Amino acid sequence: MSEPDQIAPEPGVLTTRIGRRFVFLFLVCALLPLVAFALLAFTHVSSQLRMETDRSLHNGAKTAGMGIAARFSQVAGDLNLVRAALGEHQGEAPSIGELGLQEFLGSRCRAIWLAERDRAVLLAGTESWSLPALNSDQLQHLAQGRPLVVVLPDRPELAMLLALDKEDPAAHCLVATLHNGWLWDVDELRIPGAEVAVYDNSHRALFHSFPELPDGAPLFAAVAQQSASGSFRWAPGGVDHLARFWRVFLRPQYGFDALVVQSRAERDAFASTFGFRRWFVMTALCTLLSVLLTALWQMRHLLEPIVRLRDATRRVALGDYSGRVEIAARDEFGDLGKAFNHMTGEIAENIRRREQTEKALVASRDEALAAVRAKAEFVTNVSHEFRTPMTEILSATEILAQADGLDDATREEFGNIAWTGARKLARLVNDVLELGSTSTWCVESIDAVTTLRNAIAAMIPEVRRRVQLEVVEPVPRVLGVGHRLTDTWIRMIDNAAKFSAAEAPIEIRVRGSATALEIDVTDRGVGISRLDLGRIFEPFLQVGRDQLTEKVHGTGLGLTIAKNTIERHGGRIEVESELGAGTTFRVTLPAQPDGVPERGWSDAQRAAAQAPQPSLHGAAQ
């Protein structure tokens, strides 16, 4: 081996210029680990103190919320006593004093009255106040015999309502306004050193102990992210506070929720750490300044190549291999820069080749898997759907062919079984042919409402009486095939009936504009999971059920054919659903354009006539 080809031994650390620079810098910066240790200790202590403060505020908010719930419970018990006492008196309603409950209620309620439809009968106090309009949920809550808490419309005060007539709770109920001084006892609600605030369902402040109510935007933003409980920071009066909210879950009992906030100034919570931080920062700055001044003249020569290599490494980490490092130093950094540039060039080329190969492989794999999956699902579903009626036909005919001595009733029974199976099989074949049909339709101007009424009339009586049709006039006419639209509505109504309770209503709402007609079909059934919404129009599929053991009556082609029919009419069908609440199918059909003949057009001609309507025509694509 020749002399130049021999591998030179690795130089020692002190034999290179860069090595000597690093050794010198390391010796000068020996104090930095100590500073880092002190910083970690300070950070850990501050973190623990913050956690303890947060825990204290959380417990305080929770305790205050439970106290509010207990006060509501006391008032509810008082109103039940008043209701029981009123039940023992007939005719004119007596006062609270006459009922012997003044001592009971005087400290908790400002006024108590009977709210009737046309008048208010004052039982205690000197004045009754107007009540807010109650929504359907609140009325249902009262009708169940539970007390309801509301906020008075003209003041941030609470009132509790108790229905005396469950059949018509709004017409006859007992109302009590709560004493703010008793309900919002600041000494019991807030923890030492903190301030407290209470907000209602609509984020209105009901009570607070701040000198001036702070802006609630940080609180509401925190509630939007985590509605039950959470921490946030705000600045009441320009002073930074650490705060914690807790939601008082009172809706099941009182139809009312409240947010309780405990807030404490950070300067009070972390006063013990501020002094230490001041001295710590000063000491750390002095130490770092000394290190920087000592190593500045060395770092000036060292920093530039390090920064360049750092930036280039970050670009490589982000996937950018096109950059190059320009280092003019005649030392190990210069050699490292050249080696780095060569490495990134080789990596970029290898990645380019690998990505091309991977893309080709992934595309081939996905195509093969999709084909296999589609074929397997189609074969499984079609074979299952055809097997059921075929089994009925074969079983019935086999019995009729082999059994001797059957009476006429038995033969008729098995004949009906075979006939029913044959009808199912014929209907399945017709549906499959309909789904794959590409024949041309001859469309005409039709009244979609009439096709809806025809579809409703064609349903069995048990389904027909559940349908509630609402038409918002005026309704534009559409171009289409009347009997196909009628068949589509039948499929959609039948789908709504099958997946909802036997007495649940099926609501159909029709409304239109100058350019489109919208038809909503809504049921109050089991609903559809968000994961399954994208698959409900697949053939032979009933989402949310095992296709072989839990499938309800039907072929699984109804919605598929309905979607195909609507799209061939130039429209679109959309679905909105919530599990346990029901499903709404919305059909949008383009209105008949001006100048289009009443009948005799093919569906291709109709599509061309409607081409200037980009929103509807684009949806049909």
Helices and strands as residue ranges (DSSP letters): G 13-15, H 17-28, H 32-87, H 96-99, H 102-105, E 109-116, E 120-124, H 136-143, E 148-151, E 158-163, E 172-178, H 180-183, H 186-189, E 195-199, E 205-208, H 217-225, E 229-234, G 236-238, E 241-248, H 251-254, E 258-265, H 266-269, H 271-317, H 332-402, H 408-436, E 442-446, H 448-458, H 461-464, E 467-471, E 478-480, H 482-498, E 506-512, E 516-523, G 533-535, H 558-568, E 572-578, E 582-590, E 601-602, H 603-609, H 614-620
